Every structure is written in C-alpha cells, then in structure tokens.
Amino acid sequence: MKNLRVLAVAAMLGLGPVAVAQQAETPLSYYLPAAASYNSSIPTPKDILGYNVGEWHASHDQLVMFMRQMASLSDRISITEYGRTHENRPLYLLTITSPKNHQNLEKIKEQHRQLTDPEKSGSLNIKDMPAVVWMGYSVHGNEPSGSNASLLAVYHLAAAQGPEIEKLLDETIILIDPSINPDGMNRFASWVNSHRSKNLVTDPNSAEFSEAWPRGRTNHYWFDLNRDWLPLQHPESRGRLAKFHEWKPNVLTDHHEMGTNSTFFFQPGIPSRNNPLTPESNYKLTQKIGTYHAKALDKIGSFYYTEESFDDFYFGKGSTYPDIHGAVGILFEQASSRGHAQESVNGVLTFPFTIRNQFTTTLSTLEAAQAMREELLVHQRDFYKDALSDAKKASTKAYVFGSEMDKARAYHLAEIIRQHQIAVYRPKESFKINDVEYTPENAYIVPTEQPQYKLIEAMFEKRTTFKDSLFYDISAWTFPLAFDLEHAALSSRNFKKSQLGQKVEELRLPTGEVIGGKSDYAYAFEWHGYYAPRALNQLMDRGISARVATDKFTATDGKQFDYGTILIPVAGQNINADQLHQVLQELAQQNALQVYAMNTGFTPQGIKLGSPMVRSLEQPKIMMLIGDGVNSYDAGEAWHLMDDRFGMRPALVKTNDFNRTDLNKYNVLVMAEGSYNNISKDKLRAWVQQGGTVVGMGGAAKWLADNGIGNITFKKAEPDTIAQRAYADLENAEGAHVIGGAIFETKLDLTHPLAYGYTDARLPIFRSNTLFMERSKSPYANPVMYTSEPLMAGYISKPNLQRIKNTAAVDVSTVGAGKVIAMPDNPNFRAFWYGTNKLFLNSIFFGQIISGSSARAEEAAH
C-alpha cells in the first residue's frame, strides 16, 4: 500500500475540526459489512471530508477531492478524467482491481473487447477472464444517495482486507463513475446543505425538501442525462460512452431515487415491457442477480420490490443501453429523503438509510458478478455471435441515409452512429432507391452484418406493434425520421457489399464556400442547410443587414433559389465589399453553406432582388420564460438549441419577473411547455399587439388558447361513457391512452415562412402529449398539418389515433401587429430532433414577416 500521512493530507486540503451537529452521528460501521476488516492506513471518508458519510450532502468538488485522494493512496485504484460538463466540472472513472490486474490492464481490456467480436471470441479462455462491472451513480443530481454511496464503495474496495476481497479484485474489474451529473449534483447539494438545520427538520413542508426551479435532477441545460445514452447530445454522455465501449462491461448498475413514500426497487422490471430486441437470457440473468440483492437487503431489514413499475424498452437509458450490448443493466430506485431526514408513510426516512441501501446493493452486485462471472462472459460472447447470425438471416442488409440539400444533418446522424461503434460507409458510387439518389458526397450506408446489428435495428426500426400499451419512457426514436433524412432499408435485391465505398473513420462537419468570387452587388444563400440560421444570426451580430426572399427566383447562371433564400446586399453595410466577402467566406465554411455571389438584381426568372417579395429582417431579440410553471426539460432544450448550437443570446426571464420586465427590449417571446398563470395576460397581449412574436409550445399553446391570445382552438376531451370499470384496471386503462412519445407524419405548406428550408412536404414530428389542435377556418393559418394516416413509429391508442388525424401541428394567428405561433408538439425534443428544429427557428426569424392578411381572414372567420 502507498504511504499515508492523514494529518498532512488534512492540512494540505485545509480541513480543520468540524462542528458537531445537534444530532447523533452515523458511524461508518452502520454501512460496512460487519465481518469485514479494514486497512487503517487508508483514510476513511471522514478523514478526508471532515464529516461522516450522510451527515452532509457531498458537493461535487468534495467527491472529486475524495476520489483523487483515494486513487493516490491505493494501488488498487486508478482514476481517469473522461470529460468535462457544460459547467467545466471534471467527470471521472475509477478503475478498481488487484495490483496484478492493474499491471496488465491494457491486455485485459483488449481481451475483453474481443469477447464482443465473433471472429475472435471463440478462441478466448473465459475461465481465466475477469468480469467487468460498471457502477454508475446519480445521473439525476437530486438523487444523491448513489453518489454519496460511491464514497463508501471506493473506501471499501480500497481498504477492505482478507482473502474474500482479494479474490473479488482478482476476478473483477470494477469501474466506478461516482457522479454522472456533476452540475446537477452540485446544484442540489448546495440547496439542501444551505437549508439544513442543526436540529434536523423532518417536516415535508420545510424548504429543504422543495428545491428551487429547475431543481438538481438535470444537467446545466436542464436535460435528463439518463435519456441521452443513444442521442449523445451532451459532453457527459459522449465521454462516458467512449469509456463504456473501451471496456464493454458485463454488468452496469444505475443508481437512482424515487418518491419518499416508496421503498427500494431493483430490476428486472415489468416483463411485458422489455424491448423485443433484448434476448430472454438477459431477463433471466437480471432475475438471478436480483436474488443476491434480495438476500443482502433482507439481511439489513430493508423493504424492496422488483418486476413492477419500471421497464427496459427505451435503449437510451443507462440501465437499458447495456442490454443491447450483451451486458446486464440494473436499475436501482431508492426512496428519496430529498434532504437529510424526512417524514414518510414508512416513518422518518434518513439520508444515511438511503445511502446504506445503495451501498448494500453495490456489494450484492459485485458478489453476483463474481459468482456468475463465467455465465456473464458467456452471455456477452453469445449475444454478439447470435446478433451476427441474425444479421446474416435478416432481410434488411443495410440502411442508407443522406440529404442532397443539407449535408450537415446527415453528418450529425453519422457522427452519432459512429460513437456507438457502428461501422459506417460512403456509397462507392451513386444509386437510386424509391426515386431518391444517394451519392458518395451526400449519403452514408450502414451495413447490418456487423456485431452491433441489434443496436442498428434499435436505431432504424419503425415499430408500431407492441406487447404492452404502457411505457416508462418513449415508444419510438427512429433516428432517420428524427433527422428528417431521406433513407431506405436495403435488401439483398438492391444491396451488395461491393456498393460500400470508403469506410468512415473520421468525421468532419462539411465545409461550405462562396461560389462566384467577390460581388459588388449582393450574395445569396438558401435556407436548406441546418446551420443557415446560425449564419444569419452571425451576420446580424456583426450588424450586417439581410433580407429574405418570400418567392423563388433564378440567377443569370441558371441557379434556382428556393423560398426563404437569404440575400445580403453589398451596398449600405457597415463594412466594405472586401470585408463582407471575407466574412461570408468564413461563415460559409463554418456553417456548411453554399453562398452565391450575385452580380445583378435583374433575375431572368422569378422575382427581382428589389421586389417587395424580398423582405428586410430584424434581428430577433429573444426572451424565454423560465421558472415556476415552466417545464424545465422543454425550456432547456430550447435554450440549448439557441445558445449552444446556434450562438443566439436569449434572455432567460423568470415567470415571476415577467410583470415588471420592460418588454420593449424584445421582439420574440418563447414559451415552452408549461402553465403561465402567474404572468399578466393583458401585458402579454398588449406587447403582441404592438408587433411581438410569441412562440408557444405544448401546454403553453393551450394556455394561450385558454386566455384568448391568438385564435387557437383545441379539441375537448371526450367523456367516458362507460359507467363502471374494475378499479384494478385503472392504471393500465389510463396509461394506455398516454402518448409517451411516438412519431407522426405531417404535411407542410412549403411556401409558408415557417416551412422555409424544407424541400419535402412530408415531415416526421415527435409527439408526447394528447393536445389536439383544431384546424383553423382560415386555409392559410396551418402551415403544418397531421396527415390522414399519421402514425410512423411508436404507440398510440386507437381513439387518440382517430383524434389526431388531419389536425393542426402549427397554428399562426395575428393579434394586432404581432403573431402568435402555436405548436402542440416540441420541435426540439432531447436535442436530437434535428428535423423539426427548423420549425422552431423559422418561428423566431420569420414570424415577423408572416403576412397578416391570412390571419385577418382567420379573425373574420372566427
């Protein structure tokens, strides 16, 4: 063991004596196995932190301090930073195993990865291989018992002595991710520690148990990181997944919390809600591991349950993603004290008690993994062998996707797929499927005959039939639909391996260019490119004026320009022609745009460049309402899109501050899903009447309708005509009518400003609510409509399917000089719905130019 000078370490870290709270401390023995003995030269958590585990909520910096210190003192532990959060906090993974294994770590890692390669796995001697166990703690920052239990897990694995622990460390590689969500963890710890009384208050009404909005569950941009394992839109997820695939663990634990009045849950979940792509052997292994949890929890007298409440359907969750990789993902849900101690139906629930259950099941997982080591290794090997065998028998031999008009969206999907260790190729040469041409420049091919076949199917399938009608999360996430890309499944009739061109090893965002050299007249770029709004915003940030063409035109060289083309005149700008050309060269490269030099406004076809149909644009000055009443997920998705992806600067204004805010500074108001009863509807209406644009999504659209701001009508809920039903069926009956998340087809009016940039009149939209918006009496007010056969992927009940047909997906109405744009759906869902982002951004940039004539006709009709 490495030498330790506890007092010197304490002095170095600035730790002095800690005040004793007016309560009994929880000793370390409360948590640790009674039979275990510990090396006294390894510091306890209190030696380093200055307090007992559970006495305070550890902040992320304290957690990091402890983990780094333990790694420096124990030859069983190494530590690696795998990423940084949006708030620049480090993300760490600890590798814990025997010193002997540490000396051969790279060899062990490589051999273990070969287990997932059917061409190499048959030659491996599984009897000599260690199992790999990944422990992931507190992806939700306000579910802190997991991260605080990681303190005990690391201490135990570093300091425990005897043949039992030595054998465990010889036979397993233990990977500990002590805090998956550092930003949320820190936000929550700060709240509960600052509201903690010396004499603990257990009254649930106390402020300690009622976090301020947006609460600590989410990351910096208010995303649920436990839904990001597939989309990979955040640095926390991308860094973690790289390590996951570096190791390919056999077991992954995901430590969560649930309601205070609950007990403790461990998987498996509800059998009928398993994803069909997950093999039955996974469920049986999860059940068997569960017997170890039950035995351990019985021993300490903790109540628990299993095979209820939760499911393993959506592969984007931490406990489900491993299941499609030949591993066993295990969800733990502990009743939450949401502070230090809180009254519950089961008595006073203390923070130390919640930590002990998480630590206990950490140890029971390790016990199971060691005892079932060979069984788990065989399962992983067989999973990939069977997957490849299934791929060879499958009718679909490859998937192709791409976009001729927007290479950036196709690039971003390919980028996600590659991060999942899936092989992606360019076509060797151009070919046509269903009248769509796929070229080596605009398309990608994903052959299915590869070890990740199951995951490929999970990402591309369009499932509409299910064993169960209830889902814990979304029921569909088909990626090419989310990205609104041209795509096709290729069978053996239209795909041969000889069609595969260059394998994609490194992906770079496509670059753009200025075509035609320097102009002394004007420049134009079409709105098709995903990053066209970013380029326009960057121009406006520099004070460069821009206009938008509301009709088509053709340049003298024959180039045809679509609705929504952006025009930048050379004259009248704040920079000269040479500087403007340089700026546009930079923006074209950064945003994958083709910018065209225009040498005359006398276009041979279509509108002339000085036409009244070319409208001047004002830079959006955006306010987004946040705070009480607002859904933080939806607001965070809009904030992330505008700020992180498009470089915009929305002012985030709390709903409680709206009534005293000067609205004259803004011309666009974003209202995410929520209820806004604490804002003045009269003040809002007056602002819109003066020319403002409101973009209301989900429940915000319904709130605008209910308060008469805009001519928006929603269908009323149909009354239940059945007189009596069995009470036992209540949950299932109500749940069957929930739209937890499915994908539907809409049709666009491609001439409307909200549809600028789209080239296909059919657009997939994600929906997760039952707000059905009536079609307007004006034929111009609904530029996006649901089709008569809208379901593309996912689950919807038959009554709701009838209700959604031919309803409005977007409604635009005039209030005075302003516009109200209502969207019952969320176009920015989880940051990976690239295909509908443009609807949201068009509302922001082009709401100001939508003609009021159609809206006036609408008002007359209403």
Secondary structure, DSSP 4 states (H G I P E B T S, - for coil): -----HHHHHHHTT----PPPSS----GGGTS-TT-EE-TTSPPHHHHHSS-BTTBPPPHHHHHHHHHHHHHH-TTEEEEEEEE-TT--EEEEEEE--HHHHHTHHHHHHHHHHTT-HHHHTT--GGGPPEEEEEEE-SSTT-THHHHHHHHHHHHHHHEESHHHHHHHHHEEEEEES-S-HHHHHHHHHHHHHT--SS----TTSGGGSPPTT-SSS-TT---GGG-TTT--SHHHHHHHHHHHHH--SEEEEEEEE-TT--EEES---GGGS-TTS-HHHHHHHHHHHHHHHHHHHHHT---B-SSS-----TTSTTTGGGGGTSEEEEEEEE--SSSEEEETTEEEEHHHHHHHHHHHHHHHHHHHHHTHHHHHHHHHHHHHHHHHHHHH-SEEEEEEE-SS-HHHHHHHHHHHHHTT---EEESS-EEETTEEE-TTTEEEEES-STTHHHHHHHH------S-S--SS-S---HHHHTT-EEEEEETTT--GGGEEEE--S--PPP-EEESS--SSEEEE-S-STTHHHHHHHHHHTT---EEESS-EE-TTS-EE-TT-EEEESTT-SS-HHHHHHHHHHHHHHTT-EEEEE--S--SEE--TTSTTEEE-PPP-EEEEESTTB-HHHHHHHHHIIIIIT----EEEEGGGGGGS-GGG-SEEEE-SB--TTS-HHHHHHHHHTT-EEEEETHHHHHHHHTTSSS--BPPPPPP------GGGHHHHHHTT---SEEEEEEE-TTSGGGTT---SEEEEEE-S---BPPPSSTTS-SEEEEEEEEEES---HHHHHHHTT-EEEEEEEETTEEEEEESS-TTGGGT-HHHHHHHHHHHHHGGGS-HHHHHHHHHH-
